[in-house]
Amino acid sequence: MTLTTGGALTDSGKIAVTGTTTLNAGANDITLNTATNDFSTVLATGRNVTLVDTNALDLGASTITGNLNVTAGGNITDSGALSVVGTSSFTTGATGSIVLDSPGNSFAGALSFTGVSAGVLGGDLMLVNSHPFSYGSLTVGGALYLNTPGIAQSGAWKVTGTTTLNAGANDITLNTATNDFSTVSAVWQERDSGGHQRPGFGASTITGTLSVTTGGALTDSGKIAVTGTTTLNAGANDITLNTATNDFSTVLATGRNVTLVDTNALDLGASTITGNLNVTAGGNITDSGALSVVGTSSFTTGATGSIVLDSPGNSFAGALSFTGVSAGVLGGDLMLVNSHPFSYGSLTVGGALYLNTPGIAQSGGLEGNRYNHTECGRKRYYPGYGDQ
């Protein structure tokens, strides 16, 4: 069905169209709000456009110079780019999904989504928009997918399914303390999120900094790549980011048992760990802040890698282990500053060995190279420590 009019377009009874409906009211309003209307796909051109459908409704390419209001008993989808200058409101059934993922979508005004109630959807919410997205309280019973140039919130978000966020080169700031995510995959410049489920990261790429605070354990299920500093706070819970292809720069961690895996070099910033620490990196492992570990600490680097843990305030209370070529065999340097005594079994160091601890003992053989000063990625000179 195709309708073109020079005035407003309204209905006074049920309209049922099996095929595509094309509506053009120019600069005038379109109001088709009979509850029993049953369309398939609707393409609309007009000022303020209101569409009501008893079942699912698909929106084709549409240009709306005012506001858009869509209500459907089933899913709301798009099959063409939607351009809306004003506000956009989408209401679906209690279990319905709202999927507006056409690449050219442009929702310039405020968006609202309603399912079970305002801001509460039983199904999925998927949105592609050329404008930044900011929303208040939001509950999504399915998956959440957002692809917009900037993502922010002014209320708590709860997502049962996977949350996928793509802000391109822009920021994502989800820092409401009562947020409740499940698994998050993201591409963004900066992220700050909190959650109370068992949050986890899917494949994520961040060109800026990453800051995550959670009330539960933090895990990953895909590669995480962060160019800037990563700050992780799981409180009294575990942090396990052990995907082999992870690529961090500097990580600051607060948690119970913390496991970090990095495909390249890894720097550890100031961290407080009440349980055990396990770090694996394909390159050098260094620290740029004091590390406090109540339990054991295990560091594994590549065959030629160095382990340089020389921050003055380091406190490794439990047993330490170092692995490179194999357990206790390092191809590069080993440098350790610790407020606790150091005792170790068999140890082979292919580069320099520097220990600054209140007591040094061994229970196995020691092999190392002679050195006068140390350059382990970061040039350091230790006065009074010459050839030994």
FIKOL-482810 format. One record per residue (C-alpha): z, x, y; residue number from 1. Coordinates in nm, 3 decimals, m for minus. Layout:
<pts>
{up->Z, east->X, north->Y, n->NUM}
...
</pts>
This chain:
<pts>
{up->0.000, east->0.000, north->0.000, n->1}
{up->m0.095, east->0.131, north->0.344, n->2}
{up->0.030, east->m0.029, north->0.668, n->3}
{up->m0.049, east->0.085, north->1.022, n->4}
{up->0.091, east->m0.101, north->1.320, n->5}
{up->0.117, east->m0.060, north->1.694, n->6}
{up->0.460, east->m0.220, north->1.698, n->7}
{up->0.780, east->m0.225, north->1.496, n->8}
{up->0.755, east->m0.283, north->1.122, n->9}
{up->1.019, east->m0.498, north->0.947, n->10}
{up->1.066, east->m0.698, north->0.628, n->11}
{up->1.210, east->m1.045, north->0.565, n->12}
{up->1.198, east->m1.042, north->0.186, n->13}
{up->1.165, east->m0.821, north->m0.119, n->14}
{up->0.879, east->m0.569, north->m0.124, n->15}
{up->0.781, east->m0.424, north->m0.462, n->16}
{up->0.516, east->m0.152, north->m0.475, n->17}
{up->0.427, east->0.031, north->m0.796, n->18}
{up->0.215, east->0.299, north->m0.629, n->19}
{up->0.247, east->0.498, north->m0.308, n->20}
{up->0.347, east->0.323, north->0.015, n->21}
{up->0.216, east->0.472, north->0.342, n->22}
{up->0.371, east->0.337, north->0.663, n->23}
{up->0.265, east->0.429, north->1.017, n->24}
{up->0.432, east->0.264, north->1.314, n->25}
{up->0.348, east->0.537, north->1.564, n->26}
{up->0.626, east->0.557, north->1.822, n->27}
{up->0.792, east->0.242, north->1.691, n->28}
{up->1.066, east->0.166, north->1.438, n->29}
{up->1.028, east->0.096, north->1.066, n->30}
{up->1.306, east->m0.118, north->0.915, n->31}
{up->1.259, east->m0.217, north->0.550, n->32}
{up->1.616, east->m0.294, north->0.454, n->33}
{up->1.603, east->m0.578, north->0.203, n->34}
{up->1.843, east->m0.481, north->m0.077, n->35}
{up->1.599, east->m0.574, north->m0.357, n->36}
{up->1.304, east->m0.369, north->m0.229, n->37}
{up->1.148, east->m0.158, north->m0.500, n->38}
{up->0.922, east->0.125, north->m0.391, n->39}
{up->0.796, east->0.429, north->m0.576, n->40}
{up->0.697, east->0.690, north->m0.316, n->41}
{up->0.709, east->0.621, north->0.059, n->42}
{up->0.537, east->0.820, north->0.335, n->43}
{up->0.654, east->0.718, north->0.681, n->44}
{up->0.555, east->0.789, north->1.039, n->45}
{up->0.766, east->0.629, north->1.307, n->46}
{up->1.061, east->0.654, north->1.541, n->47}
{up->1.377, east->0.523, north->1.370, n->48}
{up->1.308, east->0.465, north->1.001, n->49}
{up->1.531, east->0.268, north->0.762, n->50}
{up->1.437, east->0.235, north->0.396, n->51}
{up->1.630, east->0.051, north->0.122, n->52}
{up->1.538, east->0.061, north->m0.246, n->53}
{up->1.716, east->m0.102, north->m0.539, n->54}
{up->1.626, east->0.189, north->m0.770, n->55}
{up->1.529, east->0.552, north->m0.727, n->56}
{up->1.321, east->0.640, north->m0.423, n->57}
{up->1.084, east->0.929, north->m0.357, n->58}
{up->0.994, east->1.032, north->m0.003, n->59}
{up->0.651, east->1.175, north->0.062, n->60}
{up->0.544, east->1.376, north->0.367, n->61}
{up->0.693, east->1.196, north->0.669, n->62}
{up->0.730, east->1.248, north->1.043, n->63}
{up->1.019, east->1.070, north->1.213, n->64}
{up->1.086, east->1.122, north->1.583, n->65}
{up->1.419, east->0.939, north->1.577, n->66}
{up->1.672, east->0.881, north->1.300, n->67}
{up->1.620, east->0.841, north->0.925, n->68}
{up->1.836, east->0.616, north->0.706, n->69}
{up->1.766, east->0.595, north->0.333, n->70}
{up->1.961, east->0.390, north->0.077, n->71}
{up->1.870, east->0.381, north->m0.292, n->72}
{up->2.038, east->0.254, north->m0.608, n->73}
{up->1.918, east->0.565, north->m0.796, n->74}
{up->1.818, east->0.920, north->m0.711, n->75}
{up->1.666, east->1.007, north->m0.375, n->76}
{up->1.399, east->1.279, north->m0.394, n->77}
{up->1.116, east->1.416, north->m0.185, n->78}
{up->0.761, east->1.508, north->m0.285, n->79}
{up->0.649, east->1.618, north->0.061, n->80}
{up->0.793, east->1.779, north->0.372, n->81}
{up->1.020, east->1.558, north->0.582, n->82}
{up->1.040, east->1.614, north->0.957, n->83}
{up->1.326, east->1.430, north->1.130, n->84}
{up->1.414, east->1.493, north->1.494, n->85}
{up->1.731, east->1.283, north->1.492, n->86}
{up->2.005, east->1.228, north->1.236, n->87}
{up->1.939, east->1.176, north->0.864, n->88}
{up->2.156, east->0.962, north->0.637, n->89}
{up->2.110, east->0.936, north->0.259, n->90}
{up->2.305, east->0.692, north->0.040, n->91}
{up->2.261, east->0.678, north->m0.337, n->92}
{up->2.439, east->0.515, north->m0.630, n->93}
{up->2.771, east->0.636, north->m0.767, n->94}
{up->2.603, east->0.869, north->m1.019, n->95}
{up->2.287, east->0.939, north->m0.822, n->96}
{up->2.148, east->1.272, north->m0.703, n->97}
{up->1.995, east->1.362, north->m0.369, n->98}
{up->1.719, east->1.622, north->m0.406, n->99}
{up->1.543, east->1.714, north->m0.081, n->100}
{up->1.389, east->2.049, north->m0.169, n->101}
{up->1.040, east->2.050, north->m0.021, n->102}
{up->0.976, east->2.388, north->0.147, n->103}
{up->0.871, east->2.244, north->0.485, n->104}
{up->1.167, east->2.013, north->0.539, n->105}
{up->1.301, east->1.999, north->0.894, n->106}
{up->1.618, east->1.797, north->0.957, n->107}
{up->1.702, east->1.881, north->1.317, n->108}
{up->1.998, east->1.645, north->1.355, n->109}
{up->2.319, east->1.588, north->1.166, n->110}
{up->2.296, east->1.508, north->0.794, n->111}
{up->2.515, east->1.271, north->0.594, n->112}
{up->2.529, east->1.210, north->0.219, n->113}
{up->2.699, east->0.918, north->0.047, n->114}
{up->2.735, east->0.834, north->m0.323, n->115}
{up->3.067, east->0.714, north->m0.457, n->116}
{up->3.179, east->0.721, north->m0.093, n->117}
{up->3.096, east->0.914, north->0.224, n->118}
{up->3.059, east->1.281, north->0.137, n->119}
{up->3.125, east->1.216, north->m0.233, n->120}
{up->2.828, east->1.238, north->m0.472, n->121}
{up->2.838, east->1.178, north->m0.845, n->122}
{up->2.520, east->1.378, north->m0.914, n->123}
{up->2.344, east->1.679, north->m0.766, n->124}
{up->2.283, east->1.768, north->m0.403, n->125}
{up->1.984, east->1.989, north->m0.329, n->126}
{up->1.869, east->2.060, north->0.025, n->127}
{up->1.600, east->2.279, north->0.180, n->128}
{up->1.602, east->2.274, north->0.559, n->129}
{up->1.458, east->2.491, north->0.835, n->130}
{up->1.776, east->2.433, north->1.037, n->131}
{up->2.131, east->2.563, north->0.966, n->132}
{up->2.356, east->2.345, north->0.753, n->133}
{up->2.712, east->2.258, north->0.849, n->134}
{up->2.912, east->1.983, north->0.683, n->135}
{up->3.261, east->1.840, north->0.666, n->136}
{up->3.438, east->1.733, north->0.346, n->137}
{up->3.194, east->1.732, north->0.055, n->138}
{up->3.238, east->1.654, north->m0.315, n->139}
{up->2.948, east->1.708, north->m0.555, n->140}
{up->2.986, east->1.596, north->m0.916, n->141}
{up->2.681, east->1.793, north->m1.027, n->142}
{up->2.514, east->2.105, north->m0.890, n->143}
{up->2.489, east->2.206, north->m0.525, n->144}
{up->2.182, east->2.391, north->m0.398, n->145}
{up->2.140, east->2.481, north->m0.031, n->146}
{up->1.853, east->2.680, north->0.117, n->147}
{up->1.903, east->2.685, north->0.493, n->148}
{up->1.924, east->2.955, north->0.765, n->149}
{up->2.303, east->2.958, north->0.782, n->150}
{up->2.567, east->2.760, north->0.592, n->151}
{up->2.908, east->2.658, north->0.727, n->152}
{up->3.174, east->2.391, north->0.675, n->153}
{up->3.433, east->2.197, north->0.869, n->154}
{up->3.607, east->2.047, north->0.564, n->155}
{up->3.682, east->2.131, north->0.201, n->156}
{up->3.400, east->2.141, north->m0.054, n->157}
{up->3.446, east->2.066, north->m0.424, n->158}
{up->3.155, east->2.131, north->m0.661, n->159}
{up->3.181, east->2.066, north->m1.035, n->160}
{up->2.852, east->2.230, north->m1.129, n->161}
{up->2.687, east->2.552, north->m1.017, n->162}
{up->2.667, east->2.622, north->m0.646, n->163}
{up->2.353, east->2.807, north->m0.533, n->164}
{up->2.344, east->2.919, north->m0.171, n->165}
{up->2.051, east->3.083, north->0.008, n->166}
{up->2.089, east->3.157, north->0.377, n->167}
{up->1.831, east->3.433, north->0.392, n->168}
{up->1.936, east->3.688, north->0.653, n->169}
{up->2.200, east->3.453, north->0.795, n->170}
{up->2.570, east->3.398, north->0.733, n->171}
{up->2.749, east->3.176, north->0.486, n->172}
{up->3.106, east->3.097, north->0.591, n->173}
{up->3.296, east->2.877, north->0.347, n->174}
{up->3.655, east->2.967, north->0.424, n->175}
{up->3.850, east->2.644, north->0.387, n->176}
{up->4.154, east->2.724, north->0.172, n->177}
{up->4.119, east->2.411, north->m0.044, n->178}
{up->3.757, east->2.473, north->m0.146, n->179}
{up->3.704, east->2.423, north->m0.520, n->180}
{up->3.393, east->2.585, north->m0.670, n->181}
{up->3.297, east->2.660, north->m1.028, n->182}
{up->3.015, east->2.921, north->m1.037, n->183}
{up->2.853, east->3.048, north->m0.718, n->184}
{up->2.516, east->3.221, north->m0.686, n->185}
{up->2.422, east->3.330, north->m0.338, n->186}
{up->2.180, east->3.513, north->m0.113, n->187}
{up->2.336, east->3.570, north->0.226, n->188}
{up->2.447, east->3.812, north->0.492, n->189}
{up->2.817, east->3.737, north->0.491, n->190}
{up->3.035, east->3.512, north->0.282, n->191}
{up->3.397, east->3.409, north->0.295, n->192}
{up->3.508, east->3.154, north->0.038, n->193}
{up->3.818, east->3.020, north->m0.129, n->194}
{up->3.861, east->2.814, north->m0.442, n->195}
{up->4.113, east->2.664, north->m0.679, n->196}
{up->3.908, east->2.618, north->m0.997, n->197}
{up->3.809, east->2.918, north->m1.206, n->198}
{up->3.548, east->3.050, north->m0.966, n->199}
{up->3.275, east->3.287, north->m1.074, n->200}
{up->2.965, east->3.450, north->m0.935, n->201}
{up->2.618, east->3.404, north->m1.069, n->202}
{up->2.338, east->3.636, north->m0.957, n->203}
{up->2.403, east->3.704, north->m0.588, n->204}
{up->2.252, east->3.929, north->m0.321, n->205}
{up->2.441, east->3.994, north->0.002, n->206}
{up->2.297, east->4.218, north->0.274, n->207}
{up->2.622, east->4.221, north->0.473, n->208}
{up->2.984, east->4.191, north->0.364, n->209}
{up->3.143, east->3.976, north->0.095, n->210}
{up->3.495, east->3.835, north->0.120, n->211}
{up->3.634, east->3.612, north->m0.155, n->212}
{up->3.980, east->3.459, north->m0.185, n->213}
{up->4.064, east->3.246, north->m0.488, n->214}
{up->4.367, east->3.081, north->m0.639, n->215}
{up->4.235, east->3.146, north->m0.992, n->216}
{up->4.064, east->3.418, north->m1.192, n->217}
{up->3.739, east->3.557, north->m1.051, n->218}
{up->3.448, east->3.638, north->m1.284, n->219}
{up->3.073, east->3.697, north->m1.272, n->220}
{up->2.788, east->3.564, north->m1.484, n->221}
{up->2.503, east->3.757, north->m1.321, n->222}
{up->2.424, east->4.060, north->m1.105, n->223}
{up->2.608, east->4.088, north->m0.773, n->224}
{up->2.454, east->4.318, north->m0.513, n->225}
{up->2.644, east->4.377, north->m0.188, n->226}
{up->2.528, east->4.621, north->0.077, n->227}
{up->2.847, east->4.611, north->0.282, n->228}
{up->3.216, east->4.598, north->0.198, n->229}
{up->3.339, east->4.360, north->m0.073, n->230}
{up->3.692, east->4.223, north->m0.036, n->231}
{up->3.834, east->4.037, north->m0.336, n->232}
{up->4.170, east->3.860, north->m0.347, n->233}
{up->4.271, east->3.673, north->m0.662, n->234}
{up->4.644, east->3.685, north->m0.595, n->235}
{up->4.829, east->3.702, north->m0.926, n->236}
{up->4.509, east->3.638, north->m1.123, n->237}
{up->4.247, east->3.859, north->m1.288, n->238}
{up->3.924, east->3.988, north->m1.137, n->239}
{up->3.649, east->4.063, north->m1.389, n->240}
{up->3.314, east->4.162, north->m1.240, n->241}
{up->3.161, east->4.341, north->m1.538, n->242}
{up->2.789, east->4.273, north->m1.527, n->243}
{up->2.621, east->4.609, north->m1.593, n->244}
{up->2.371, east->4.573, north->m1.308, n->245}
{up->2.626, east->4.497, north->m1.035, n->246}
{up->2.570, east->4.709, north->m0.725, n->247}
{up->2.857, east->4.731, north->m0.477, n->248}
{up->2.924, east->4.972, north->m0.194, n->249}
{up->3.298, east->4.964, north->m0.123, n->250}
{up->3.535, east->4.724, north->m0.301, n->251}
{up->3.887, east->4.630, north->m0.192, n->252}
{up->4.071, east->4.433, north->m0.460, n->253}
{up->4.396, east->4.242, north->m0.485, n->254}
{up->4.473, east->4.096, north->m0.826, n->255}
{up->4.643, east->4.134, north->m1.159, n->256}
{up->4.404, east->4.296, north->m1.408, n->257}
{up->4.093, east->4.418, north->m1.227, n->258}
{up->3.767, east->4.522, north->m1.394, n->259}
{up->3.475, east->4.647, north->m1.185, n->260}
{up->3.136, east->4.763, north->m1.308, n->261}
{up->2.869, east->4.918, north->m1.083, n->262}
{up->2.528, east->5.051, north->m1.181, n->263}
{up->2.548, east->5.327, north->m0.917, n->264}
{up->2.824, east->5.504, north->m0.726, n->265}
{up->3.131, east->5.299, north->m0.635, n->266}
{up->3.388, east->5.346, north->m0.361, n->267}
{up->3.731, east->5.183, north->m0.385, n->268}
{up->3.899, east->5.074, north->m0.067, n->269}
{up->4.268, east->4.995, north->m0.023, n->270}
{up->4.367, east->4.787, north->m0.327, n->271}
{up->4.680, east->4.642, north->m0.483, n->272}
{up->4.670, east->4.576, north->m0.857, n->273}
{up->4.976, east->4.446, north->m1.037, n->274}
{up->4.826, east->4.490, north->m1.384, n->275}
{up->4.558, east->4.727, north->m1.514, n->276}
{up->4.252, east->4.871, north->m1.339, n->277}
{up->3.925, east->4.943, north->m1.519, n->278}
{up->3.635, east->5.091, north->m1.323, n->279}
{up->3.293, east->5.184, north->m1.460, n->280}
{up->3.014, east->5.328, north->m1.244, n->281}
{up->2.679, east->5.490, north->m1.309, n->282}
{up->2.747, east->5.742, north->m1.031, n->283}
{up->3.049, east->5.891, north->m0.858, n->284}
{up->3.375, east->5.699, north->m0.826, n->285}
{up->3.558, east->5.762, north->m0.498, n->286}
{up->3.831, east->5.606, north->m0.288, n->287}
{up->3.841, east->5.541, north->0.086, n->288}
{up->4.183, east->5.375, north->0.087, n->289}
{up->4.510, east->5.394, north->m0.101, n->290}
{up->4.508, east->5.246, north->m0.453, n->291}
{up->4.826, east->5.095, north->m0.593, n->292}
{up->4.814, east->5.019, north->m0.967, n->293}
{up->5.123, east->4.912, north->m1.161, n->294}
{up->4.959, east->4.928, north->m1.505, n->295}
{up->4.707, east->5.165, north->m1.658, n->296}
{up->4.399, east->5.293, north->m1.478, n->297}
{up->4.070, east->5.377, north->m1.649, n->298}
{up->3.772, east->5.537, north->m1.474, n->299}
{up->3.433, east->5.582, north->m1.640, n->300}
{up->3.140, east->5.750, north->m1.464, n->301}
{up->2.797, east->5.878, north->m1.560, n->302}
{up->2.745, east->6.201, north->m1.752, n->303}
{up->2.716, east->6.409, north->m1.434, n->304}
{up->2.939, east->6.195, north->m1.214, n->305}
{up->3.253, east->6.292, north->m1.028, n->306}
{up->3.581, east->6.102, north->m0.992, n->307}
{up->3.744, east->6.162, north->m0.653, n->308}
{up->4.065, east->5.966, north->m0.596, n->309}
{up->4.227, east->6.164, north->m0.318, n->310}
{up->4.366, east->5.911, north->m0.072, n->311}
{up->4.718, east->6.023, north->0.031, n->312}
{up->4.890, east->5.692, north->m0.054, n->313}
{up->4.756, east->5.653, north->m0.408, n->314}
{up->5.006, east->5.522, north->m0.662, n->315}
{up->4.896, east->5.507, north->m1.027, n->316}
{up->5.216, east->5.415, north->m1.210, n->317}
{up->5.069, east->5.382, north->m1.558, n->318}
{up->4.860, east->5.606, north->m1.781, n->319}
{up->4.530, east->5.736, north->m1.645, n->320}
{up->4.207, east->5.790, north->m1.836, n->321}
{up->3.884, east->5.954, north->m1.726, n->322}
{up->3.549, east->5.930, north->m1.904, n->323}
{up->3.212, east->6.083, north->m1.824, n->324}
{up->3.007, east->6.241, north->m2.101, n->325}
{up->3.279, east->6.109, north->m2.331, n->326}
{up->3.652, east->6.033, north->m2.315, n->327}
{up->3.824, east->6.314, north->m2.127, n->328}
{up->3.496, east->6.495, north->m2.066, n->329}
{up->3.353, east->6.485, north->m1.713, n->330}
{up->3.026, east->6.642, north->m1.602, n->331}
{up->3.128, east->6.657, north->m1.236, n->332}
{up->3.450, east->6.700, north->m1.038, n->333}
{up->3.791, east->6.542, north->m1.091, n->334}
{up->4.016, east->6.509, north->m0.789, n->335}
{up->4.341, east->6.314, north->m0.800, n->336}
{up->4.619, east->6.244, north->m0.554, n->337}
{up->4.904, east->6.040, north->m0.703, n->338}
{up->5.264, east->5.968, north->m0.610, n->339}
{up->5.353, east->5.979, north->m0.983, n->340}
{up->5.354, east->6.280, north->m1.217, n->341}
{up->5.033, east->6.359, north->m1.401, n->342}
{up->5.020, east->6.425, north->m1.774, n->343}
{up->4.700, east->6.427, north->m1.976, n->344}
{up->4.565, east->6.514, north->m2.317, n->345}
{up->4.241, east->6.705, north->m2.379, n->346}
{up->4.041, east->6.733, north->m2.060, n->347}
{up->3.704, east->6.895, north->m1.984, n->348}
{up->3.581, east->6.909, north->m1.624, n->349}
{up->3.229, east->7.034, north->m1.561, n->350}
{up->3.294, east->7.076, north->m1.189, n->351}
{up->3.610, east->7.126, north->m0.985, n->352}
{up->3.958, east->7.005, north->m1.074, n->353}
{up->4.207, east->6.919, north->m0.799, n->354}
{up->4.546, east->6.763, north->m0.874, n->355}
{up->4.809, east->6.674, north->m0.614, n->356}
{up->5.094, east->6.500, north->m0.796, n->357}
{up->5.475, east->6.549, north->m0.830, n->358}
{up->5.451, east->6.726, north->m1.161, n->359}
{up->5.158, east->6.827, north->m1.382, n->360}
{up->5.166, east->6.855, north->m1.761, n->361}
{up->4.928, east->6.848, north->m2.055, n->362}
{up->4.921, east->6.753, north->m2.419, n->363}
{up->4.579, east->6.899, north->m2.496, n->364}
{up->4.332, east->7.170, north->m2.393, n->365}
{up->4.202, east->7.208, north->m2.039, n->366}
{up->3.859, east->7.339, north->m1.942, n->367}
{up->3.736, east->7.365, north->m1.584, n->368}
{up->3.534, east->7.574, north->m1.341, n->369}
{up->3.681, east->7.806, north->m1.080, n->370}
{up->3.652, east->7.690, north->m0.722, n->371}
{up->3.770, east->7.773, north->m0.375, n->372}
{up->3.711, east->7.446, north->m0.197, n->373}
{up->3.565, east->7.119, north->m0.295, n->374}
{up->3.263, east->6.917, north->m0.191, n->375}
{up->3.262, east->6.596, north->m0.391, n->376}
{up->3.031, east->6.371, north->m0.200, n->377}
{up->3.276, east->6.389, north->0.091, n->378}
{up->3.344, east->6.743, north->0.210, n->379}
{up->3.713, east->6.821, north->0.173, n->380}
{up->3.899, east->7.152, north->0.218, n->381}
{up->4.239, east->7.197, north->0.066, n->382}
{up->4.430, east->7.482, north->0.238, n->383}
{up->4.617, east->7.721, north->0.018, n->384}
{up->4.417, east->7.636, north->m0.292, n->385}
{up->4.198, east->7.937, north->m0.360, n->386}
{up->4.068, east->8.089, north->m0.686, n->387}
{up->4.290, east->7.996, north->m0.977, n->388}
</pts>
